[in-house]
Amino acid sequence: MKKPLIIGHRGAMGYETENTLLSFQKALDLFVDMIEIDVYVIKTGEVVVFHDKTLKRLASSLENIEDLTLEEIKNINLIGNHQIPTLIETIEFINKRVPINIELKGENTALPTQKIIENYQDHHFLISSFQWNELALMRKLNTQIPIALLSQQNHLNAIPVAKKLNAIAINPWFFTLTKHEVEEIQNNGLLVYTYTVNEITDIKEAIYFGVDGMFCNFPDRIHACL
């Protein structure tokens, strides 16, 4: 039985407010192999770590994250009285303890993200996105960075693009994923990191599928199944 990588989803968001430094620390405390984060570029050009396009769910505001300045971002209190960290703050906080999977969530995120990560040559990153055009730009900017294509369904369709981009992985949605697709992707020389697998029965099924890694809000649940 293959032991999959345990990837903390937005840190350990089942326990702490997602994409915050406390969530990242919780994921580290639970011995994850990698931490996944999401990034947007804001009005003043900084790259910040946040998942949603608006602040509605985590800060009861209808404002668009991309329309805010860094000063405004730093005055926002998320659920649990947390701040939104920048990508730089996040990289320096995790500090090479585990690799970071940076999901390019917003538009035009590839270039500013590359400008940041090129200053951290000795760190390990994986760049992923549903926006394959952003991944294509990232590959042009950086020929060596590991890339993964996010896929919601019909996951085998991602294989040709993954090969063109010299990607290392396809990250498929677990609830549309089959064992056959896992095998086909792997037979094409790609890893399978599936998202988001939280329930014990699903974790066990993902292990049975032979995935190479899984994103989880509760990383300790994967440990319990291995």
PLY file of the C-alpha trace (Angstrom):
ply
format ascii 1.0
element vertex 226
property float x
property float y
property float z
element edge 225
property int vertex1
property int vertex2
end_header
0.00 0.00 0.00
1.40 3.37 -1.06
1.77 5.96 1.69
0.41 9.23 0.29
1.77 12.66 1.06
-0.31 14.44 3.69
-1.02 17.95 2.41
-2.51 20.40 4.88
-5.37 22.18 3.11
-5.04 25.94 3.71
-2.96 24.83 6.67
-5.15 22.76 8.95
-8.42 24.57 8.30
-10.50 21.96 10.09
-8.95 23.22 13.32
-7.89 26.85 12.77
-8.99 29.73 10.54
-7.81 28.83 7.04
-4.77 30.39 5.40
-3.56 32.01 8.61
-0.24 31.61 10.37
-1.96 29.74 13.19
-3.46 27.31 10.68
-0.04 26.74 9.13
1.47 26.11 12.57
-1.31 23.64 13.38
-0.58 21.77 10.15
3.10 21.60 11.09
2.17 20.37 14.55
0.18 17.58 12.87
3.23 16.52 10.83
2.04 17.32 7.32
4.34 16.70 4.37
3.25 19.86 2.55
1.05 22.91 3.15
-1.35 24.25 0.51
-2.18 27.96 0.34
-4.10 30.23 -2.05
-2.95 33.58 -3.39
-4.37 36.78 -4.88
-2.71 40.00 -6.01
-4.17 43.04 -4.27
-4.57 46.66 -5.39
-1.13 47.78 -4.22
0.59 44.83 -5.92
1.34 42.58 -2.99
0.54 38.86 -3.08
-1.66 37.82 -0.16
-2.78 34.43 1.09
-6.55 34.11 0.90
-9.01 31.72 -0.72
-12.21 33.60 -1.54
-12.66 36.47 -3.97
-14.61 38.41 -1.34
-14.31 38.80 2.42
-17.91 37.75 3.04
-17.32 34.29 4.51
-14.37 35.06 6.77
-14.78 38.75 7.60
-18.48 39.56 7.01
-17.63 42.07 4.29
-18.65 42.20 0.64
-15.36 43.78 -0.42
-13.31 42.14 -3.14
-9.87 41.07 -1.88
-8.22 42.31 -5.10
-9.58 45.83 -4.63
-7.90 46.43 -1.28
-4.55 47.97 -0.36
-2.09 46.25 1.93
-2.90 48.75 4.68
-6.59 47.89 4.37
-5.78 44.17 4.33
-3.81 44.49 7.56
-6.78 46.17 9.28
-9.11 43.25 8.54
-9.92 40.85 11.35
-10.87 37.39 10.18
-12.89 34.92 12.22
-10.87 34.15 15.34
-9.20 37.58 15.24
-6.59 36.62 12.65
-4.90 38.68 9.94
-4.52 37.88 6.27
-0.83 37.10 5.71
1.20 38.02 2.66
2.92 35.34 0.62
6.29 36.59 1.85
5.18 36.36 5.48
3.89 32.85 4.87
7.08 31.62 3.20
9.21 33.06 5.98
6.94 31.65 8.69
6.96 28.11 7.27
10.69 28.61 6.72
11.49 25.44 4.72
9.95 23.15 7.33
7.77 21.64 4.59
7.21 22.42 0.89
4.48 24.94 0.05
1.85 24.29 -2.61
0.92 27.78 -3.86
-2.41 27.76 -5.66
-2.70 30.69 -8.06
-6.26 31.61 -7.19
-6.65 35.11 -8.59
-6.02 36.55 -12.02
-2.52 37.63 -13.03
-0.87 35.90 -10.10
1.91 34.01 -11.92
4.30 36.92 -12.50
4.21 38.51 -9.02
4.37 35.07 -7.39
7.43 34.18 -9.46
9.10 37.46 -8.51
8.70 36.49 -4.86
9.71 32.84 -5.00
12.84 33.58 -7.03
14.17 35.16 -3.83
13.76 31.85 -2.01
15.84 29.53 -4.17
16.52 27.07 -1.34
12.81 26.61 -0.54
10.55 23.97 -2.08
7.38 25.06 -3.88
4.67 23.46 -5.98
2.61 25.84 -8.12
-0.96 24.78 -8.93
-4.06 26.36 -10.41
-7.36 25.78 -12.15
-6.21 28.58 -14.45
-3.95 26.61 -16.74
-3.05 29.81 -18.62
-1.46 31.11 -15.40
0.49 27.86 -15.11
1.65 28.24 -18.71
2.94 31.73 -17.91
4.63 30.44 -14.76
6.40 27.79 -16.83
7.65 30.47 -19.26
8.92 32.51 -16.32
10.43 29.57 -14.48
11.48 26.43 -16.35
12.29 24.47 -13.19
9.44 25.14 -10.75
7.24 22.08 -10.06
3.74 22.58 -11.46
0.43 20.77 -10.86
-2.82 21.17 -12.81
-6.02 21.38 -10.78
-8.91 19.48 -12.31
-12.57 19.25 -11.33
-13.74 16.49 -13.68
-12.68 14.49 -16.75
-9.23 14.40 -15.23
-7.55 12.55 -18.08
-8.06 15.66 -20.22
-5.40 17.36 -18.12
-2.69 14.89 -19.15
-1.69 16.47 -22.50
-1.53 19.95 -20.97
0.44 18.62 -17.99
2.98 17.08 -20.35
3.22 20.26 -22.41
3.93 22.27 -19.26
6.35 19.65 -17.94
4.18 19.42 -14.83
4.82 16.86 -12.13
1.22 16.30 -10.99
-2.48 16.55 -11.64
-4.58 17.53 -8.63
-8.08 16.10 -9.22
-11.25 16.55 -7.19
-11.66 13.34 -5.23
-15.42 13.08 -5.65
-15.18 12.81 -9.44
-12.01 10.70 -9.43
-11.83 7.00 -10.28
-9.16 4.41 -9.63
-8.76 4.00 -13.38
-8.01 7.71 -13.78
-5.42 7.55 -11.02
-3.70 4.66 -12.78
-3.83 6.38 -16.19
-2.39 9.61 -14.84
0.40 7.75 -13.06
1.08 5.61 -16.15
1.74 8.89 -17.95
4.48 9.74 -15.47
2.46 12.16 -13.35
1.66 12.24 -9.65
-1.91 12.39 -8.34
-2.59 14.76 -5.44
-6.34 14.67 -4.81
-8.46 17.26 -3.01
-10.16 17.59 -0.52
-10.38 14.33 1.39
-11.64 14.75 4.96
-13.79 11.78 5.98
-12.18 8.54 7.14
-14.08 6.43 4.59
-12.95 8.72 1.77
-9.36 8.78 3.02
-9.31 4.98 2.98
-10.75 4.92 -0.53
-8.13 7.41 -1.73
-5.43 5.19 -0.26
-7.00 2.22 -2.09
-6.94 4.25 -5.33
-3.18 4.60 -4.84
-3.01 8.39 -4.93
0.36 10.00 -4.31
-1.00 12.62 -1.95
-4.20 14.09 -0.58
-5.27 17.49 0.64
-7.05 17.35 3.99
-8.53 19.83 6.46
-7.76 17.39 9.29
-4.28 16.01 8.53
-4.21 13.79 11.60
-7.07 11.74 10.12
-4.79 10.59 7.32
-2.12 9.60 9.84
-4.77 7.52 11.62
-5.48 5.59 8.42
-1.87 4.76 7.57
0 1
1 2
2 3
3 4
4 5
5 6
6 7
7 8
8 9
9 10
10 11
11 12
12 13
13 14
14 15
15 16
16 17
17 18
18 19
19 20
20 21
21 22
22 23
23 24
24 25
25 26
26 27
27 28
28 29
29 30
30 31
31 32
32 33
33 34
34 35
35 36
36 37
37 38
38 39
39 40
40 41
41 42
42 43
43 44
44 45
45 46
46 47
47 48
48 49
49 50
50 51
51 52
52 53
53 54
54 55
55 56
56 57
57 58
58 59
59 60
60 61
61 62
62 63
63 64
64 65
65 66
66 67
67 68
68 69
69 70
70 71
71 72
72 73
73 74
74 75
75 76
76 77
77 78
78 79
79 80
80 81
81 82
82 83
83 84
84 85
85 86
86 87
87 88
88 89
89 90
90 91
91 92
92 93
93 94
94 95
95 96
96 97
97 98
98 99
99 100
100 101
101 102
102 103
103 104
104 105
105 106
106 107
107 108
108 109
109 110
110 111
111 112
112 113
113 114
114 115
115 116
116 117
117 118
118 119
119 120
120 121
121 122
122 123
123 124
124 125
125 126
126 127
127 128
128 129
129 130
130 131
131 132
132 133
133 134
134 135
135 136
136 137
137 138
138 139
139 140
140 141
141 142
142 143
143 144
144 145
145 146
146 147
147 148
148 149
149 150
150 151
151 152
152 153
153 154
154 155
155 156
156 157
157 158
158 159
159 160
160 161
161 162
162 163
163 164
164 165
165 166
166 167
167 168
168 169
169 170
170 171
171 172
172 173
173 174
174 175
175 176
176 177
177 178
178 179
179 180
180 181
181 182
182 183
183 184
184 185
185 186
186 187
187 188
188 189
189 190
190 191
191 192
192 193
193 194
194 195
195 196
196 197
197 198
198 199
199 200
200 201
201 202
202 203
203 204
204 205
205 206
206 207
207 208
208 209
209 210
210 211
211 212
212 213
213 214
214 215
215 216
216 217
217 218
218 219
219 220
220 221
221 222
222 223
223 224
224 225
